[in-house]
């Protein structure tokens, strides 16, 4: 099946004897056994649940992986991925990461003595120089958050070889537009709260990969600490995924037109969107993606312009997060990236003039009108 069909039909409830079109919410904490030493395949909800199992099968199919695990949020998924690394590991990451990822890596640096090094992961010379015998993983966001830098996943694989685990955060593009496993990634991470759920009403996270030894270790983590996604939230994400293909394409259609509009606005000094012809990562995007997504960021001429725009938007909502049906505008400097060191923010251009836009599926003319009056 094509991805759009997998979104609709890919969640399979192997216990279904009723013909139900929707995977049921199996709201049960425990399961009865047929006899001594026998199991239905489900023993305790912390280990597995039929609703979550159907969702995991769907996500594995969408990303082209041999396994998928659903977590309570994206950060719990990232934390679980880091448990695969030995204490004292050297971890290289994209320097322009979501602030929550930076915060978690800082904690792990102290807790597990990780040596975390942030750099431009698309600079293969810098990446080659950074490699050490103890380098265990490369953590990549592409496009990055919020400056929309693009990393060539296949080039990173060629640079680091086969012994370093490549983990790619695919939250921005989803498998509809990018499938990192096909380009050499070992594992894909998602905040399912965003585009996968798509309605700003459910927290979820995912890890997808092909190494079954990794899967066994990750399932031990979820069994031990209880970080697996609940049955109801699993149901909600399955429901959201049915329209993922449609939503991603509509968001992208709106985002491209808005990026062009903003690039000609007198109060906008820079627009960052991979679909624009002047974006430095556009050629890489053509090689490893089939779409540019619905995320963009732009810089305005002053802090005052940024603050007034945030106060004046009406249809567009001033809120954190991204990937829902609603268009959201965010102030990374004070919100999503407040935990990033100030010197790093300054170097990357994450300042008090930068705004991030998660473009939704509203009517394009309405969005344009709102931006026009907000920036007037």
N, C-alpha and C positions, 0 to 999 in steps of 0.2 A: 504493500500500500504506500501511497504518497503520504507525506507528513500531514497534510490537511485531513486526510482520511484517518490516519493514526490518531490524531487529536480527538476525533469523534468516536472512533470504534476501538481504540487501543487498550482501554481499561477493561480487563476481562476478570469477571468474578467466577472462579472455577467451581464455586459452590452453588451456582445459580441453577435451580430446577424449576423456576417459576416463569421464566421468560421476561423478567424485569429488564427494562432498558437501562435503568440506572443501577450502578453498583450500590447495594444497600449499606447503610451505616451499621456495622456490626458493633454495637455498643455493649461489649462484654469484656469484663476484666479477666475472666478465666474460662476454661473450656473443659467439658467432661470427657473422660477417656473411655473408650469402648471396653477396655479390660486391662489387666496388669501387663505392663510393658508395651501397651498399644497407645497410639495417639492419632487424632484426626489430622495432624499436621500443625495444630495450634494448641499451645499449652497455657500461655499466659500473655496478656496483651502487651507487656513490656517487651517481650521477645518478638511477637508478630501478631498481626491482626488482618483479617481478610480484606478490609477496605484499604488499608495501607499497602498490602501486598499487591492489589490491583493497580494502585497508583504507581508503585515502584516499577511494575512491569511496563506500564505506559511510558514512564520517563526513560527507562532503559531503551525502549524501542525508538523514542524520539531522538535520543542522543546517539543511538547506534552502539550502546554499551552492553556488556554481558550481565551487568548488575546495576541496580540503583537502590539507594537508601533514602528514605524520607525522614527528615528531622523536624524538630519543633520550630526551628527558624534557621536562617542562613548562617548566623554566627555559631550556632551549635553544630552545624554541618562542618564549618571551617575548623572548629575546635577538634572535632572528631578526626578530621583529615590530618591534623598536626600530631595526633597521638601515634600515627604511623612512623614518625621520625624519632630517632634516638636522642636522648638528652645530649646537649652540647653540639647539636647539628648546626651546620651553616646553612641558612635559608636566604635565598635571594628573592626579592620581590620587586614588582613594578613600583617605581617611586611615587606614582600618582595613584594611590589606592583609596578606596572608600575608608572614611575615618574609623569606622568600627573595626575594619580589618587591621588598621594600624594599631588601634588600641589593644586588640587581642594579641598581636605579635609582640607588643611591648610587655604584656603580661607573661607570655611564654618565654620571652627573653630573660625575665627574672626567675620564673618558676622552673624552667627546664634548661636554663643556661644556653638558649638558642643564640647564635650569633646572626642577627638579622641585618642584611645589607640591602638597601634600596637603591635602585639605579634604573636607567632607561633600558628596559628589557628588549627594546628593538635595536639597541646599539650593540651589535654582535662583538665588536672589538672590546668594549667595556665588559661585556658579559664573559668573554673568554678570559680576560685578565682577572676577573673576580672569582673564577672557579678554583676550588681547593679540593684536596682529598676528602675533606669532611663535608663538602657541599652535598646536601641530601635532597633539596627540593628547590624548584623555581615556582614562585606563585605569581601568576600573571592575571591582570585585568585588561581585556581588550574588547572594545575601546575602554580606556581608563576613565575613572571617575574623579573629578568632573571635567578634565581638560581634553577628553576624547582622543587621547593618543592611541595609536594602533600598533600592536606588536605582531610580528610575523612568527606565528607558532611553529611552522615548519623550519624556519631559520634557527629558532631557538633549539629545536631538537637536534639539528645538525651541529650546532655549536657545543651543546652540553653532552652529547652522546647518549647512550642508553642507560647509564647507571644513575642518572639524576632524575628524580620524579618531577614531572611537569604538571602542575595543577592550574587550571584555567577557570577563572570566574566568568561564566557566560551569561550572567544575569541580564546585561543590557540587550543582547541580541537574541537570546534563546535559540534552541535548535532550529527554529524556523529560518533564521538567517545565518547561523554559524554552528558547525559541529566540530569542536576542537579535537575530538578523538581521531578524526579522519586526517588530521595534520600532525599527529605525533604526541598529543597530550596523553598523559596517563590517567588523569582524573578531571572531571568537570564538576564545578561547584555552581549552585544556584541559590539565590534568595528567591524561593518560590512565592514569597509575599508579593513580589513585584509583577512582572508580566505573566508568569505562569498562572497565578491565581487571578490577577487582572482586575480585581474590583475593590482593592484597598480594604478588604474585610477579613483576611486570614493570614496568619503567620505560618511560614513553612520554609524548609531548606532541603537541598538535595546534594548528594554525591553520586556520580555515575562514573563507571570505569570498566576495565576489562580484566584486571588482575584479580582472580578469585581468592588469592591469599589475602589481598587487601580487603575484599568483601568479608571474609571470615573474621578478620580483626575488627573491622568496623561494626559488624553485627554483635560482636562481643561487647563493644563499647555501648551500643544502644541497649543491649540486654542488661548491662551492669549499671548504667547511670540513668536509664529511662528517658533518653533524649529523642525517642521515636515520635513521629507525628501521630496525633490522636485520630480516632476513627472519623469524628465529625469534620475535622480540618482536612483530612484526606479526601473525604467526600466533596468538600468545597473546592479543593484544588482540581479534582477530576472534572467537576462541573465547569470551572474556569477554563481548563485546558481545551474544552470542546470548541471554544471560539478563539483560541490563541492565534491561529493562522490569520483569521479575518482581522483581529484586533491589531496584530503586528503590522500588517500591510496598510491598514488605515492610518495608524499612528505614523508610520514612515511617510506616507503620502502627505500628511499634514506637516510633518517635521521638515521635509525638504523645502516645501513652499515657505514655511516660516523662516527657515535658515536663509533663504534667498532674500526674503523681505528684510530681515534684520541686518543682513550684510550691506544693505543700501540705506539704512536708517542713519540720519545725521548724529544721533546720540550714541550709536553703537560703534565701538572702536575695533572689535574683533569678534568673529563668530567661529565656533569650533564644532564642525559637523562633518563626518567623513564623506558625506555625499556631495559636498561642495568641491568644485574643480580645483581649488587652491589648497585643499587639505593635504598635508604631507603623507598621510597614510592611505590615501585613496587607492593607489595602485595595489597595495597589499590587501586592502579590503576586497578589491575585485578578484584577487586570487583565492582568498580563504572564506569569503562570505558571499551570500546571495542577496544581501540587503544591508542598509545602513542604520536601520533602527529608528526609534522615536525619541532618542535622547540628544540634546545639544546643550552647549553652554555659550554664553556671550558676555563680553565685557562692555560696560558703558563708560561714558566720559567722566563720571565722578561718583563718589560715594553717595552724594545727595540724590543723583538720578536713580541709583540703585534702590535706595530706601523709599523714595517716592513711588517708584514703580511697584514695589512690594506692597505698599499701602493702598495703591489705587486700582490694582487688578480687581475685577469683579467676577467674571466667568472663570477665569484662571484662578486657582486657589494657591495661596501662600502656605505651603505645607512641606514637611519632609516626606521622604519616600518617593517612589516612582513606579511607573509601569501599569497604572490603573487606567480605567476608562476616562477618568477626569484628567485634564491638563493641570500639572502642578509646577509651581515655580519655587525654587529653593535658593537660599543664601548660604553657599558652602562655607564661607569664611566664619560664620557664627553658628552654623547648624551641623551639617554632615561631616565637616572637616575641622571642627574646633579642636580635636585632639591631635591633629597633625602639628608637629613642631613649627613655630612661627617662621623660622628661617627656611624650612622646606616649603611652606605655603608661599612665601615671598618668591622663592626661586621658580616655582611652578606657575606662578601667576594666579594663585588662589587668594585673591585680595578682596578688599571691600567694594570692588567694582564688578566682581564676577557674579553672574546669575546662572543657575542651571534650570533648564526647562525639560520636564517630562511631558511630551506632547501626547494628548489623549485622542479620542475618536469623535470629538465634537465637530460641528460644522466649521470648516476652515474659515469662512468669512466672519463668523462670530469670534473666533480666536484672533484673527487679524485685527478686527475692530477693537477688541479688548487691549491688545498690545499697543495699538496706535494711541488710544486714549491714555493708557498707563504711562507711556513714554512721552506724552505731549509736553 
